[in-house]
Structures are given as C-alpha cells and as structure tokens.
Amino acid sequence: MQGGDGLRPACRVLASPRYLAAFQPKQVPHFFTDILVIGSGLAGLRAALGVDQKLSVLVVTKDELHSSNSDRAQGGVAAVLGADDCFEDHVADTLIAGGTLCAPEVVRYVVQEAPRRVIELIEWGAKFDQNGSRLALTREGGHRRNRIVHAHGDATGREIVRALTQRVFQAATYVPMHHGFMDLAAIMDWYSRYVLAWRVSNTLETRFCLDALDEALERHGTPEIFNTDQGSQFTSEAFTGRLEAAGIAISMDGRKRALDNVFVERLWRSVKYEDIYLKDYATADELIEGLGHYFTFYDHERVHQALDYRTPWEVYSEGLAA
Ligand SMILES: Cc1cc2nc3c(=O)[nH]c(=O)nc-3n(C[C@H](O)[C@H](O)[C@H](O)COP(=O)(O)OP(=O)(O)OC[C@H]3O[C@@H](n4cnc5c(N)ncnc54)[C@H](O)[C@@H]3O)c2cc1C
C-alpha cells in the first residue's frame, strides 16, 4: 500500500525521523571528529588523552565539564607504593572486601597497574598530599597497609580531574612532529577569524604564549575582551597579569561555555589537516617556515563560508576601516 505522497509507509518513517528531544538537525552546530568520547569523568578524559595525536578527539559531556562522580570522589586511590607493601597483600585485601563481586583476574590487573597510573597522574600534573618529599599514604576501609594516595585531604577526584582537564586542553594545541611534539599558540580575532599572532615551542612554559600575546597587542592594538581556554599557560598569573595590566577583560572557557572555543578549535583542525599532517615536519625550523606560509594563506587566501566566502583579512580590514 502506498501513502498519498507515493512513499511506502516504512520509507515515510525514514523520511521524517522522530527524536526523543525535539530538535532540527539543520539548526544545531555540527562538529566533525575522528574519535568521539562521551563523558568528561576520569574514564573519558583518560581515553581522550590516550588517542593517537594524529587523530582529532571531541569530548562531549552532559551539563558542566566538572559535573561527574570523578570530581566528587573523595578518599583517594589505592596503590602499592609503600616499602612495607606488596601486590599480593593488596590483591588479598581487595578480594576479602569485595567477596564474590570481584573477578580475581581483574583485581590482579588493576592492582598491578595502580602504581604506574599514580605516577602517570603525578607526571601529568596531579598534586597529591605529601609528608615531606614522600607521598602521604593513608590506610582506609579494608586495606591493611597504608596505600591510599589523596589530594587536598578529601578532594582527590577534583584534583585529578583538574590535572587531566588541563592536559586535554593542552593536547589540543600539540603539533605532532617526526620525532616528538611542539606546542602551538595562536591569537585570533573572533569576529573575522584573522590570526593576529602565533608561536610554537617545545616546552609547556608560558613564555611563548606571552610572546604571541605581545606581538598581537603591539601590531593590532588592545581588544576589550580576551578569551582563552583553560590550558595552564593561559591561566598562569604571568598571562592573566599581562592582560589585566593592559586593561583587557578576560573570559575563560569552561563551565557551560563549550561553544566559546569553537573558532579556535576549527583553526586547530584546519591547520592540522590542511598543513601539519600533510607535511609531517621533521624539524622546528621547517615547522615554523611551513606554518608561516599556512597562516598567511589562512588569513589572506582561504575563504570561509561563515564569512560569506571572504577571507579573514578582508573582514578584519573592513573592521579597521570602520
Ligand atoms: C562521593 C563519591 C566518592 C567517591 N570516592 C572514591 C574514592 O575515594 N576512590 C575511588 O577510587 N573512587 C571513588 N568514587 C568512585 C569514582 O568516583 C568513580 O568510580 C569514577 O569517578 C568513575 O569515573 P567515570 O569516568 O567512569 O564516571 P563519571 O565520573 O561518573 O563520569 C561520567 C561522565 O559522563 C557524563 N555523562 C553521563 N551521561 C551522559 C550523557 N547522556 N551524555 C553525555 N555525557 C554524559 C557525565 O556528565 C560525566 O562527565 C567515589 C564516588 C563518589 C560519588
């Protein structure tokens, strides 16, 4: 049997899909990514950081970035780190406490991984409580040894989420090289997408971001508002102090403001897919020269659909003339 529009009933369903929440796909922003991670708890953030740097990753989360069980986790992380402790004891304590709920092979795997993962978290910037120069290990629940690592007393989850979130933001700006990585900072005019200044560095220090900021302010003047992501360079006192001294209001991305950073993220995607991945730069000098050509092309030749098929420079210079 056919409907009045000539389509079979099954085809009609496909032609007008129904969604749980009312929305028009054509009217919501579209994001393209190689890997989609859902959830910004520790599992999601760690998964995002584990993805090959050559692939793009998008972390989608519900509500606020920090709204997760991970952020609320209090007591700490159990790991064999004390001189008087051993894997066998940790496994035994866990099996006694967990009883039949435990899969012994999983317990063994998790217990053996734990010290490595705690060290990884420290290397990634998590600051756990210390007794002098050693980790302050405490004893809790069914553990018979001191093996709980914690942060700020009982805000362990918050500290780990903070460190991993910051690392995820930083990873967005990594440039994969033949050997290792460089970090890229770019200052962009929001209205026109014009790249005002950029710098690369092989350290995670703030200096190269300050250099880019100085060049942007010197060559293009002082904006009213400056937006940054939550990478540690941009939240550092040196960076925010420089903006405040110039009388510039700071708008940080983060809670409830996921879309704010979308233009910069599109820039990262363009520069990576249209230049860096294709060229596979071997040295810093090659990278700097190549990016110089790319950003000139991006600002002066590459038209943007969202700018009515004009270049960033055309739109930016119009604003200057006005
Ligand atoms: C009060 C408290 C104390 C705890 N203390 C400890 C402790 O001391 N030690 C310990 O090891 N563990 C502790 N835990 C357990 C630990 O927090 C969790 O096991 C761990 O954080 C789980 O991490 P996760 O990333 O899998 O999940 P979560 O941290 O819950 O993250 C899930 C993510 O998915 C997102 N999400 C959910 N639904 C959707 C959706 N439909 N669309 C998009 N995103 C979605 C959420 O917003 C969130 O970002 C505690 C938990 C709580 C609540």
The ligand as an ORCA input file, in Angstrom:
! r2SCAN-3c Opt
* xyz 0 1
  C      31.021     10.753     46.685
  C      31.901      9.800     45.925
  C      33.107      9.420     46.480
  C      33.920      8.504     45.798
  N      35.144      8.208     46.340
  C      36.003      7.405     45.655
  C      37.310      7.151     46.157
  O      37.695      7.592     47.207
  N      38.142      6.365     45.426
  C      37.749      5.823     44.219
  O      38.558      5.136     43.579
  N      36.510      6.043     43.743
  C      35.636      6.820     44.429
  N      34.384      7.061     43.925
  C      34.005      6.392     42.667
  C      34.622      7.118     41.473
  O      34.329      8.485     41.569
  C      34.038      6.570     40.168
  O      34.199      5.172     40.132
  C      34.762      7.149     38.967
  O      34.870      8.532     39.113
  C      34.008      6.803     37.693
  O      34.588      7.529     36.632
  P      33.898      7.580     35.217
  O      34.694      8.477     34.338
  O      33.670      6.196     34.746
  O      32.429      8.160     35.501
  P      31.960      9.626     35.920
  O      32.989     10.358     36.706
  O      30.619      9.456     36.559
  O      31.803     10.344     34.539
  C      30.701     10.116     33.661
  C      30.644     11.272     32.689
  O      29.645     11.011     31.713
  C      28.839     12.166     31.567
  N      27.533     11.741     31.095
  C      26.609     10.985     31.713
  N      25.547     10.824     30.924
  C      25.796     11.491     29.784
  C      25.056     11.703     28.588
  N      23.852     11.183     28.409
  N      25.630     12.443     27.613
  C      26.873     12.971     27.765
  N      27.593     12.800     28.884
  C      27.062     12.078     29.872
  C      28.820     12.804     32.941
  O      28.457     14.171     32.856
  C      30.273     12.602     33.349
  O      31.084     13.611     32.801
  C      33.519      7.967     44.558
  C      32.308      8.368     44.002
  C      31.510      9.282     44.668
  C      30.229      9.728     44.011
*
